[in-house]
Amino acid sequence: MENAIAVTGLVVDRGRRRVLHGIDCAVPAGSVTGLLGPSGSGKTTLIRAIVGVQIVRAGTVTVLGKPAGSAALRHAVGYVTQAPSIYADLSVRENARYFASLYGLSATHADAAIADVGLASAQGQLVGNLSGGQRSRASLACALIGTPRLLVLDEPTVGQDPVLRADLWAKFHALAASGTTLLVSSHVMDEAGRCDRLLLIREGRLVGDDTPAAIRALAGTDDLEEAFLHLIRNQDEAVPA
């Protein structure tokens, strides 16, 4: 399978406001693809459409060869939201072992996932007592337990210190090397260079879909933030006011 995700003509409205304006994009299988854009650009809405929980006005979203949200995808797609998606009144270990039990896996799998995200020293703590960054990593650990074929992460590095951010990105690439496809959203442009491919979104429109090297070459600059600004200027010239 060449692409793990294929989005065609995706339109999403929220009330009377159009949030996504005919998005067309693809995420190659076995890659780390970054979904980059400022807060409020439509990243989370696009992610929700990909995991099948967003009502759409028009267009199609295909995930691992099936329509987004299909029952067959429930054990194949891992989704980590910006908000904590685990139980605050359980410890990190208890959360991970609970999710492992849902997959019929042992406590060993749960403990390994905790270690993978750098929370081994905090595994006995209640999730409700963790920092925001730690809670995000605990959610990620629970998502990793089921070894999903597609892992969708909504701003997973927010609140992480630079060392942990680097460790997480190394983990993402290790997962991709083993065959997992990752879609990672961020509003931090310095993370763009860590991705195999980039989807750049602004105000609900896709302004870039290519490798970091190709986007730099198109804009004529080695600075990805400046390249993003170049693409935005081109979009503003092309879209009527």
C-alpha positions in Angstrom: 0.0 0.0 0.0 1.6 3.2 -1.2 -0.5 5.6 1.0 -1.8 5.0 4.5 -4.1 8.0 4.2 -5.8 9.6 1.2 -7.9 12.7 1.5 -9.8 14.0 -1.5 -11.9 17.2 -1.7 -12.5 17.3 2.1 -14.8 20.1 3.2 -15.8 20.6 6.8 -18.2 23.3 8.1 -18.7 24.3 11.7 -22.0 26.2 12.0 -21.9 28.7 9.2 -18.2 28.9 9.1 -16.1 26.7 6.7 -13.2 25.1 8.6 -11.6 23.0 5.8 -11.8 24.2 2.2 -11.5 21.1 -0.2 -8.4 19.5 1.3 -6.5 17.0 -1.0 -3.5 15.2 0.5 -1.9 11.8 1.1 0.3 10.3 3.8 2.8 7.7 2.6 2.8 4.4 4.5 5.7 3.9 6.8 6.5 7.6 7.1 6.6 10.3 9.7 4.4 13.0 8.2 4.1 16.4 9.9 0.9 18.3 9.9 2.1 21.9 10.5 0.3 25.1 10.9 -0.6 27.8 13.4 -3.2 27.2 16.2 -6.7 27.4 14.7 -5.6 26.5 11.2 -7.7 23.3 11.0 -5.1 20.7 12.0 -7.3 19.1 14.7 -10.4 19.1 12.4 -8.4 17.3 9.7 -7.1 14.8 12.2 -10.7 14.2 13.5 -11.8 13.5 9.9 -8.9 11.0 9.4 -9.8 9.1 12.5 -13.5 9.1 11.6 -15.1 11.2 14.3 -15.7 14.4 12.3 -18.9 15.2 10.4 -17.8 16.3 6.9 -19.7 18.4 4.3 -18.0 16.8 1.3 -15.1 14.7 0.2 -13.6 11.3 1.1 -11.0 10.1 3.6 -9.5 6.7 3.1 -7.4 5.1 5.9 -5.4 1.9 5.4 -7.6 1.2 2.3 -10.9 1.6 4.1 -13.3 4.6 4.7 -12.2 6.6 7.8 -14.1 5.5 10.9 -14.7 1.9 9.6 -15.1 -0.7 12.4 -12.2 -2.6 10.8 -9.9 0.3 11.7 -10.6 0.3 15.4 -7.6 -1.9 16.3 -5.4 -0.5 13.5 -5.4 3.2 14.3 -4.0 4.8 17.4 -5.1 8.4 18.2 -3.6 10.7 20.9 -5.6 13.9 21.4 -4.3 17.1 22.8 -6.4 16.6 25.9 -5.5 13.7 28.2 -7.4 10.6 27.1 -6.6 8.3 30.1 -8.0 8.0 33.6 -6.8 10.6 36.0 -7.7 8.5 39.1 -5.4 5.7 38.0 -1.6 5.5 38.0 0.4 5.5 34.8 1.0 1.8 35.3 -2.6 1.0 36.0 -3.7 2.9 32.9 -1.2 1.2 30.7 -2.0 -2.3 32.1 -5.7 -1.7 31.7 -5.2 -0.8 28.0 -2.9 -3.8 27.5 -5.6 -6.1 28.9 -8.1 -4.7 26.3 -5.7 -6.0 23.6 -5.1 -9.3 25.4 -1.5 -8.3 26.1 0.6 -8.8 29.2 1.7 -6.3 31.8 5.2 -6.6 30.2 3.9 -4.9 27.1 2.4 -2.1 29.2 5.6 -1.6 31.2 7.7 -1.5 28.0 5.4 1.2 26.5 5.8 3.3 29.7 9.6 3.0 29.5 9.5 3.9 25.8 8.0 7.3 26.6 10.4 8.1 29.5 7.9 7.6 32.3 9.4 4.6 34.1 10.3 6.7 37.2 6.7 8.1 37.4 4.8 4.9 36.6 3.3 4.7 40.1 2.0 8.2 40.2 -1.6 9.1 39.6 -2.2 10.6 36.2 -4.1 13.5 37.8 -0.9 14.5 39.7 1.3 14.6 36.6 2.4 17.6 34.7 0.7 18.3 31.3 3.7 17.0 29.4 3.8 13.8 31.5 0.1 13.2 30.9 0.6 13.6 27.2 3.4 10.9 27.4 1.2 8.6 29.4 -1.5 8.9 26.7 1.1 8.1 24.1 2.2 5.0 26.0 -1.3 3.7 26.1 -1.7 4.3 22.3 1.5 2.5 21.6 0.5 -0.7 23.4 -1.7 -2.0 20.7 1.0 -1.5 18.0 -1.3 0.4 15.6 -0.5 0.4 11.9 -1.3 4.1 11.9 -0.6 6.4 14.8 -2.1 9.9 14.8 -0.7 12.3 17.3 -2.2 15.8 17.9 0.6 18.1 19.2 2.3 15.3 21.3 5.4 17.4 22.1 3.7 20.4 23.7 5.0 20.9 27.2 8.0 18.6 26.7 11.5 19.8 27.4 14.0 19.7 24.5 15.7 16.4 25.5 12.3 14.6 25.8 11.2 16.1 22.5 14.3 14.7 20.8 13.7 11.3 22.4 10.1 11.3 21.3 11.0 12.1 17.7 13.6 9.4 17.7 10.9 7.0 18.9 8.6 8.2 16.1 11.2 7.4 13.5 11.9 4.0 15.0 8.2 3.2 14.8 8.2 4.3 11.1 11.2 2.2 10.4 9.3 -0.8 11.8 6.4 -0.2 9.4 4.1 2.1 11.5 2.7 5.2 9.7 2.7 8.4 11.9 0.8 11.7 11.3 2.1 14.2 13.9 0.6 17.6 14.2 2.5 20.6 15.6 2.4 24.4 15.5 6.2 24.6 16.1 8.0 25.1 12.8 11.3 23.9 14.1 9.9 20.4 14.3 9.1 20.4 10.5 12.7 19.4 9.6 12.3 16.2 11.7 9.6 14.8 9.3 9.8 12.7 6.2 7.0 14.7 4.6 5.1 17.9 5.5 1.5 19.0 5.2 1.4 22.7 5.7 -2.1 24.1 6.5 -3.4 27.6 7.1 -6.9 28.9 7.6 -8.3 25.5 6.5 -6.4 25.3 3.2 -3.4 23.2 2.4 -0.5 25.4 1.3 2.2 22.7 1.1 2.4 19.0 0.6 5.9 17.7 0.0 9.2 16.7 1.6 11.1 19.3 3.7 13.8 19.5 1.1 11.4 20.1 -1.8 9.5 22.8 0.2 12.8 24.5 0.9 13.8 24.3 -2.8 10.5 25.7 -3.9 10.8 28.7 -1.6 14.5 29.2 -2.3 15.5 29.1 1.3 16.9 26.7 3.9 14.7 28.1 6.6 11.5 26.1 6.8 9.6 28.9 8.6 10.6 31.3 5.9 9.5 28.7 3.3 6.1 28.4 5.0 5.7 32.2 4.9 6.6 32.1 1.2 3.9 29.5 0.5 1.4 31.6 2.5 2.1 34.7 0.5 1.6 32.7 -2.7 -1.7 31.4 -1.3 -2.9 34.8 -0.4 -2.2 36.0 -3.9 -4.1 33.1 -5.4 -7.2 33.1 -3.1 -9.7 36.0 -3.7 -10.4 38.1 -0.6 
